[in-house]
Every structure is written in C-alpha cells, then in structure tokens.
Amino acid sequence: MKILLTGANGMVGKNILEVALKHEHEFLSPSSAELNLLDGNAVNQYINTHKPDMVIHAAGIVGGIQANMAHPVKFLVNNMLMGINILTASNDCDVPKFLNLSSSCMYPRDALNPLSEDLILKGELEPTNEGYALAKVTSTRLCEYIRKENASRLYKTIVPCNLYGRFDKFDPNHSHMIPAVIRKIDEAKKNNLEEIDIWGDGEARREFMYAEDLAEFIFYAIDNFEKMPQNLNVGLGTDYTINEYYQAVANVVGYSGKFIHDLSKPIGMKQKLIDDEKLKEFGWAYKTELEVGIQKTYEFYLREYSND
C-alpha cells in the first residue's frame, strides 16, 4: 500500500519508518514544512495529489505535565486542528483506511483502572493535560462518526499507553517522564550529586511501552485492519510506580545516590493503566521488558545527546 504517515519526525514516526524497512509498503513521510497539518487546504491538496491508500496519523504537539500546564491553548488548538484537517481531508478524498493514534490521557481521571476502551467521555478529564486530551477525544470520535456515515471507511483509533524509546526528546522542558529521568540521573551521576528530587510521593503508577514495540504493533494492525476493533488500547497491561521507574533508570545508569520527594509538585493522575483484554483477543503482545528498553534508550541518549 501507499501509506501517508504524519509526524514522521517524531519518536513514534521515526520508529515506524525504521520498522517499515522490513515491510513492502511505500511510505509518504512529509515534514511539517512540506505538509502543514494546520492548513486545511494544504492537507486536502496533498492528499488529493498523492492519493494514499491509508493514512497513519502520528503527528501531535506532545510533552509532559510541565509543558501541558504551561501551554494549554497550543496543546488543545493545534492538536485538534491537525486531527480534524487530516481526517476530513482523508474522508473527502476517499482514502479508505485511516489509523488514528490517540492517547490514554483521554480517559476520565477518576475512572477505575485498568482503563477500557468504552470509558471515553464517561467522566471528567485530568486537568493537567485536559487540552491535549480534548483534542484526542475529538479525533477518536470523528473516526467513529466518519465510519458511521460511510461503512466502507475503515477509520480506527489506537490508544497507546505512555511511550519512551529511541528518538525520544530529552529536553527537560518538553520530554516525557522516562527520557527526563534518564537525563536527570545521568547528569546527577556525572556531577556526583548525592540526591535527586522526585515530584510528589512517587507512588503514582504509570505504564510505559518501548516505542519500537508500538511500531511493530502498527504493522501487525495494517495486516489485520479489517478485524481490528474500532478503538483499541495498545500497551503492556501492567504498570509501575514513579519510584520504581527512577530506580530502574538508576540501575541502568549506575547511579547510587538517594531520592527525595518534593510533595509541593503536581503528580497528575494517580494511575493510568490500560485494559489489554481486546489487545490480547486481537492477538498481539509487547516484547521489550522495562530495563531492556531503558538500556536501549540510554544508549541512544549517550550517542545523540551526551557531551562525552
């Protein structure tokens, strides 16, 4: 197939393109300069010209708690516009298949874990990333609406858990937790710091999957797209505390200092664990265990970002 991939320069996009080398599909992977997803006319023109058989929408403005809290307008407006523009253009130009990448942050903040796919819009969102979550809910629902109006349109959504891996961002202002912790602990080791602070009590639980596993899943989904559920969680089905992630990174980096907790800082949702029952029924499971993934991510960080 000819597949248009948005967000090709992001962590997920780069992992998809790397795994794509093992497959026969042709990928269109325009940069944001070549295809501005915020410009609806440009998106329509691009899809009309290239006529892809499928679109994988992996583009987005992403970041951790700090970035979401500092820039809620950008996280809501840009992500929502990108989703609406690419989905409506694909539908208008008769693209038969669309794989939308959403996020587990669109599940209600007080929902019982594990979080099942039917919980969308069943409760209040987590305030620290509400703008991003609203945008993800919108594109997820739009896929459903397009399919409801036209059954021949296979427009479906996957809901990955938190991700980390090679090609991640390690900038402390924009990174997610695991890359941020890798950088923080590596710098603490180099500077011989005896202690590191953790936001909150460290007991909040998170589920992080190695991004290459998600890329592998996407090709499994492409091959089995007709039988894939409308909305599907993709993750491990198991989680760890923030404290356990810090310790796992410290083990890999070789840091032996101690951790102190800053109880004045926000922690986000207490737990965010996806329900993987439908994923198991779909016949797929992740491969990369936590410390193996952290080791590979740390090696990437040392190659790409370290001053050594």
C-alpha positions as CSV (number, residue, x, y, z in Angstrom):
1,M,0.0,0.0,0.0
2,K,0.9,3.6,-0.3
3,I,0.7,5.0,3.3
4,L,0.8,8.6,4.3
5,L,2.5,9.0,7.8
6,T,2.1,12.2,9.7
7,G,4.5,13.1,12.4
8,A,7.4,11.3,10.6
9,N,10.0,13.3,12.5
10,G,8.6,12.4,16.0
11,M,9.7,9.5,18.1
12,V,6.8,7.3,17.0
13,G,7.1,8.3,13.4
14,K,10.9,7.5,13.3
15,N,10.3,4.1,14.9
16,I,7.6,3.4,12.3
17,L,9.8,4.3,9.4
18,E,12.6,2.1,10.8
19,V,10.4,-0.9,11.2
20,A,8.9,-0.1,7.7
21,L,12.2,-1.2,6.1
22,K,11.2,-4.8,6.9
23,H,7.9,-4.4,5.0
24,E,6.8,-3.8,1.4
25,H,4.7,-0.7,1.8
26,E,5.5,2.6,0.2
27,F,5.6,5.5,2.8
28,L,5.0,9.2,2.3
29,S,6.6,10.9,5.2
30,P,6.4,14.7,4.7
31,S,8.0,17.1,7.2
32,S,5.8,19.8,8.7
33,A,7.5,22.2,6.2
34,E,6.3,20.0,3.3
35,L,2.8,19.4,4.8
36,N,1.4,21.9,7.3
37,L,-1.4,20.0,9.1
38,L,-2.7,23.2,10.5
39,D,-3.6,24.4,6.9
40,G,-6.8,22.5,5.9
41,N,-6.4,23.5,2.2
42,A,-2.8,22.3,2.1
43,V,-3.8,19.0,3.6
44,N,-6.6,18.5,1.1
45,Q,-4.3,19.3,-1.8
46,Y,-1.6,17.0,-0.6
47,I,-3.9,14.0,-0.2
48,N,-5.6,14.7,-3.5
49,T,-2.3,14.8,-5.3
50,H,-0.7,11.7,-3.7
51,K,-3.8,9.6,-3.2
52,P,-2.6,7.3,-0.4
53,D,-4.3,4.0,0.3
54,M,-4.0,4.6,4.1
55,V,-3.2,7.4,6.5
56,I,-1.4,6.9,9.8
57,H,-1.8,10.0,11.9
58,A,1.0,10.1,14.4
59,A,1.6,13.9,14.4
60,G,1.0,15.9,17.5
61,I,2.2,18.6,20.0
62,V,3.4,16.4,22.9
63,G,5.0,16.9,26.2
64,G,4.9,16.2,29.9
65,I,3.0,17.8,32.8
66,Q,5.0,21.0,32.8
67,A,4.6,21.6,29.0
68,N,0.8,20.8,29.1
69,M,0.2,23.1,32.1
70,A,2.2,26.0,30.6
71,H,0.7,25.9,27.0
72,P,-2.9,24.5,27.2
73,V,-4.1,26.6,24.3
74,K,-1.4,25.2,21.9
75,F,-2.0,21.6,23.1
76,L,-5.8,22.0,22.5
77,V,-5.9,24.1,19.3
78,N,-3.0,22.7,17.3
79,N,-3.7,19.0,18.1
80,M,-7.4,19.4,17.4
81,L,-6.9,21.3,14.1
82,M,-4.4,18.7,12.9
83,G,-6.7,15.8,13.7
84,I,-9.8,17.5,12.1
85,N,-7.8,18.6,9.0
86,I,-6.2,15.2,8.2
87,L,-9.4,13.2,9.0
88,T,-11.8,15.4,7.0
89,A,-9.4,15.6,4.0
90,S,-8.9,11.9,4.0
91,N,-12.6,11.3,4.0
92,D,-13.2,13.9,1.3
93,C,-10.5,12.4,-0.9
94,D,-11.9,8.8,-0.5
95,V,-8.9,7.4,1.5
96,P,-10.3,4.0,2.5
97,K,-8.2,3.3,5.6
98,F,-7.1,5.6,8.5
99,L,-5.2,4.7,11.7
100,N,-5.5,7.4,14.3
101,L,-3.1,7.4,17.2
102,S,-4.8,8.7,20.3
103,S,-3.6,8.7,24.0
104,S,-4.7,7.1,27.3
105,C,-4.9,10.6,28.8
106,M,-8.3,10.9,27.2
107,Y,-9.8,8.5,29.7
108,P,-11.5,10.0,32.8
109,R,-9.2,11.0,35.7
110,D,-11.3,9.1,38.3
111,A,-12.1,6.0,36.2
112,L,-11.3,2.6,37.7
113,N,-8.1,1.1,36.4
114,P,-7.5,-0.8,34.1
115,L,-9.0,1.7,31.6
116,S,-11.2,0.1,29.0
117,E,-12.0,1.5,25.6
118,D,-15.6,2.2,26.4
119,L,-14.7,4.8,29.1
120,I,-14.2,7.7,26.6
121,L,-16.3,10.7,27.7
122,K,-17.6,8.9,30.8
123,G,-16.1,11.4,33.3
124,E,-14.0,14.5,34.0
125,L,-10.6,14.7,32.4
126,E,-7.3,15.2,34.2
127,P,-6.8,19.0,34.5
128,T,-3.0,18.9,33.9
129,N,-3.4,17.7,30.3
130,E,-7.0,18.5,29.6
131,G,-6.4,20.4,26.3
132,Y,-4.4,17.6,24.8
133,A,-7.0,15.0,25.9
134,L,-9.9,17.0,24.4
135,A,-8.1,17.1,21.1
136,K,-7.6,13.3,21.2
137,V,-11.2,12.7,22.2
138,T,-12.3,14.8,19.2
139,S,-10.2,12.8,16.6
140,T,-11.2,9.5,18.1
141,R,-14.9,10.4,17.9
142,L,-14.5,11.8,14.4
143,C,-13.2,8.4,13.2
144,E,-16.3,6.8,14.7
145,Y,-18.6,9.4,13.0
146,I,-17.0,9.1,9.6
147,R,-17.4,5.3,9.7
148,K,-21.0,5.6,10.9
149,E,-21.8,7.7,7.9
150,N,-19.9,5.5,5.5
151,A,-19.3,1.9,6.4
152,S,-16.6,1.5,3.7
153,R,-14.4,3.9,5.6
154,L,-12.1,1.9,8.0
155,Y,-11.2,4.8,10.2
156,K,-9.9,3.4,13.5
157,T,-8.1,4.5,16.6
158,I,-5.4,3.0,18.7
159,V,-4.8,4.2,22.3
160,P,-1.2,3.7,23.2
161,C,-0.1,3.9,26.8
162,N,2.8,6.2,27.6
163,L,5.8,5.6,25.4
164,Y,9.6,6.0,25.5
165,G,12.5,4.9,23.4
166,R,15.0,5.8,20.7
167,F,14.4,9.1,19.0
168,D,12.8,10.4,22.2
169,K,13.1,14.1,23.4
170,F,15.5,14.6,26.3
171,D,14.9,18.3,26.7
172,P,13.8,18.8,30.4
173,N,11.1,21.3,29.3
174,H,9.5,19.1,26.7
175,S,10.2,15.5,27.5
176,H,8.1,12.8,29.0
177,M,9.0,11.1,32.2
178,I,11.4,8.3,31.3
179,P,13.7,10.4,29.0
180,A,13.6,13.2,31.5
181,V,14.6,10.8,34.3
182,I,17.4,9.3,32.2
183,R,18.9,12.8,31.6
184,K,18.4,13.8,35.2
185,I,20.1,10.7,36.6
186,D,22.9,10.7,34.1
187,E,23.7,14.3,34.9
188,A,23.5,13.6,38.6
189,K,26.0,10.8,38.2
190,K,28.4,12.9,36.2
191,N,28.1,15.8,38.7
192,N,28.5,13.4,41.7
193,L,25.1,14.6,43.2
194,E,24.2,12.6,46.3
195,E,20.4,13.1,45.9
196,I,17.7,13.6,43.3
197,D,14.2,15.0,43.8
198,I,11.1,13.3,42.6
199,W,7.8,15.2,42.1
200,G,5.2,14.1,44.6
201,D,5.5,11.0,46.7
202,G,6.5,8.8,43.7
203,E,3.6,6.4,44.3
204,A,1.6,7.4,41.2
205,R,1.6,4.5,38.8
206,R,2.3,4.7,35.1
207,E,2.5,2.3,32.1
208,F,5.4,2.9,29.6
209,M,5.9,0.9,26.5
210,Y,9.0,0.9,24.3
211,A,8.2,2.8,21.2
212,E,9.6,0.3,18.8
213,D,7.1,-2.2,20.1
214,L,4.3,0.2,19.2
215,A,5.8,0.5,15.7
216,E,5.8,-3.3,15.4
217,F,2.1,-3.3,16.5
218,I,1.2,-0.8,13.8
219,F,2.4,-3.2,11.1
220,Y,0.5,-6.0,12.7
221,A,-2.6,-3.8,12.7
222,I,-2.1,-2.9,9.0
223,D,-2.1,-6.6,8.1
224,N,-5.2,-7.3,10.2
225,F,-7.0,-4.0,9.9
226,E,-10.4,-5.3,9.0
227,K,-10.7,-7.3,12.2
228,M,-9.1,-4.7,14.5
229,P,-11.7,-3.1,16.9
230,Q,-12.8,0.5,16.3
231,N,-10.9,1.7,19.3
232,L,-8.0,-0.4,20.7
233,N,-5.7,0.1,23.7
234,V,-2.1,-0.8,23.0
235,G,0.2,-1.3,26.0
236,L,1.6,-3.7,28.5
237,G,-1.4,-4.2,30.7
238,T,1.0,-3.7,33.7
239,D,2.3,-0.6,35.4
240,Y,5.0,0.6,37.9
241,T,5.3,3.4,40.4
242,I,7.3,6.6,39.5
243,N,9.7,5.5,42.3
244,E,10.2,2.1,40.5
245,Y,10.9,3.9,37.2
246,Y,13.5,6.1,38.9
247,Q,15.1,3.1,40.5
248,A,15.1,1.2,37.1
249,V,16.9,4.1,35.4
250,A,19.4,4.4,38.3
251,N,20.2,0.7,37.9
252,V,20.9,1.1,34.2
253,V,22.8,4.4,34.5
254,G,24.8,3.1,37.6
255,Y,23.7,5.9,40.0
256,S,23.7,5.1,43.7
257,G,22.5,8.3,45.3
258,K,19.2,8.7,47.1
259,F,15.8,10.0,46.1
260,I,13.9,12.8,48.0
261,H,10.3,13.6,47.3
262,D,9.0,17.2,46.6
263,L,5.4,17.0,47.9
264,S,4.6,20.5,46.6
265,K,4.7,19.4,43.0
266,P,1.8,18.1,40.9
267,I,1.7,14.4,40.0
268,G,-1.1,14.1,37.5
269,M,-3.4,11.0,37.6
270,K,-2.7,8.5,40.4
271,Q,-2.8,5.7,38.0
272,K,-3.2,5.3,34.2
273,L,-3.2,1.6,33.2
274,I,-4.9,0.4,30.0
275,D,-7.1,-2.7,29.9
276,D,-5.4,-5.0,27.4
277,E,-8.2,-7.6,27.0
278,K,-9.2,-6.6,23.5
279,L,-5.5,-6.3,22.5
280,K,-4.9,-9.9,23.6
281,E,-8.0,-11.0,21.7
282,F,-6.5,-9.2,18.6
283,G,-3.5,-11.5,19.1
284,W,-0.7,-9.1,19.9
285,A,1.7,-8.7,22.8
286,Y,4.7,-6.4,23.6
287,K,8.2,-7.7,23.5
288,T,10.5,-5.3,25.3
289,E,10.9,-5.5,29.1
290,L,11.4,-2.3,31.1
291,E,15.1,-2.4,31.9
292,V,16.0,-3.7,28.4
293,G,14.1,-0.7,26.9
294,I,15.7,1.7,29.3
295,Q,19.1,0.4,28.4
296,K,18.5,0.9,24.7
297,T,17.1,4.3,25.3
298,Y,20.1,5.3,27.5
299,E,22.5,4.1,24.8
300,F,20.6,6.3,22.3
301,Y,20.8,9.3,24.7
302,L,24.5,8.8,25.2
303,R,25.1,8.7,21.4
304,E,22.9,11.6,20.5
305,Y,22.8,14.0,23.5
306,S,25.7,13.3,25.8
307,N,28.7,15.6,25.7
308,D,31.1,12.7,26.2
